[in-house]
Amino acid sequence: MQELPVLPDINPTDSIVKKPAWLRVKLPIGETFKQVRNLVDKHKLHTICESGNCPNMGECWGAGTATFMILGNICTRSCGFCAVATGRPLAVDWDEPQRVAEAIHLMKVKHAVITSVDRDEIKDGGSIIWQNTIRAIKSMNPETTLETLIPDFKAEEENIQRIIDVAPDVVSHNIETVERLTKQVRIQAKYWRSMQTLNILKKGGMRTKSGIMLGLGETKEEVIQTLKDLANQGVDVITIGQYLQPTKKHLAVHRFVHPDEFAELREIGYGLGLDYVESGPLVRSSYHSERHVMAGLGRKQWLAEKVDC
């Protein structure tokens, strides 16, 4: 596999790299897609699918699933890759947990994913709303498995413990990029603080998950080191996908990574002992996340593939 080149500092005004054929996706259509859209609108809910310009929205919504985003749709952080609006958020909506739970019930989904904006202006970082939301979902949808994609909560144990106490099936927090690029890609975040958050979750007995984007100027060695760092925190599931520039104001794509390279990183991840590695150009945090709940499933599939070969 060709090494990911070392490139100069990221510049949002860099020239745009032409998108390859393997990144083409179908437009969202179909009755199920419309039903999900109507439910989201009716209950005044936010989804990261829309706010984050996810390329898989058509596929996921067409299958009747969506990733709900709580605590509003305005983030206190200004990550260079993210399409979610940055600014001063509105007041916390204490009725939101019940609305989210009701929407999941009406959608009759077997697996739900919840994420949120960062709310650094709140003392609890939004962890109380998080806790209330998880409780409401589990109460109204006892058969639904649940993944939560949480902020770092500045690695404050009290706030993280609120998530642990209500025990979602999977708790995810994305590292997003390699250590060298963190300051540019995740401006207010810290690489090792995110690792600490994941470590606290794992020590609390959670099944943990994280994700990384490629195409921002990282090297192959840096990606592998990040996978090692995540494995050392006890992370169970890792997603690896291609960064796509949401607007011209965001960080430019330095290169599009070939599917073969994603396949090699998947092998490396399993070689490090990870339980599930989802790696491909269109992979996003919640893509096929229903598969990430069951311990041992990913490694079992991987081992079966090696035997078939």
Secondary structure as GFF3:
##gff-version 3
##sequence-region A 1 309
A	DSSP	three_ten_helix	21	23	.	.	.	ID=ss1
A	DSSP	alpha_helix	31	42	.	.	.	ID=ss2
A	DSSP	beta_strand	46	47	.	.	.	ID=ss3
A	DSSP	alpha_helix	48	51	.	.	.	ID=ss4
A	DSSP	alpha_helix	57	62	.	.	.	ID=ss5
A	DSSP	beta_strand	67	70	.	.	.	ID=ss6
A	DSSP	beta_strand	74	75	.	.	.	ID=ss7
A	DSSP	beta_strand	85	86	.	.	.	ID=ss8
A	DSSP	alpha_helix	96	107	.	.	.	ID=ss9
A	DSSP	beta_strand	111	116	.	.	.	ID=ss10
A	DSSP	alpha_helix	127	140	.	.	.	ID=ss11
A	DSSP	beta_strand	145	149	.	.	.	ID=ss12
A	DSSP	three_ten_helix	153	155	.	.	.	ID=ss13
A	DSSP	alpha_helix	157	166	.	.	.	ID=ss14
A	DSSP	beta_strand	170	172	.	.	.	ID=ss15
A	DSSP	three_ten_helix	179	181	.	.	.	ID=ss16
A	DSSP	alpha_helix	182	185	.	.	.	ID=ss17
A	DSSP	alpha_helix	191	203	.	.	.	ID=ss18
A	DSSP	beta_strand	208	214	.	.	.	ID=ss19
A	DSSP	alpha_helix	220	232	.	.	.	ID=ss20
A	DSSP	beta_strand	237	242	.	.	.	ID=ss21
A	DSSP	alpha_helix	259	271	.	.	.	ID=ss22
A	DSSP	beta_strand	276	279	.	.	.	ID=ss23
A	DSSP	three_ten_helix	289	292	.	.	.	ID=ss24
A	DSSP	alpha_helix	297	308	.	.	.	ID=ss25
###
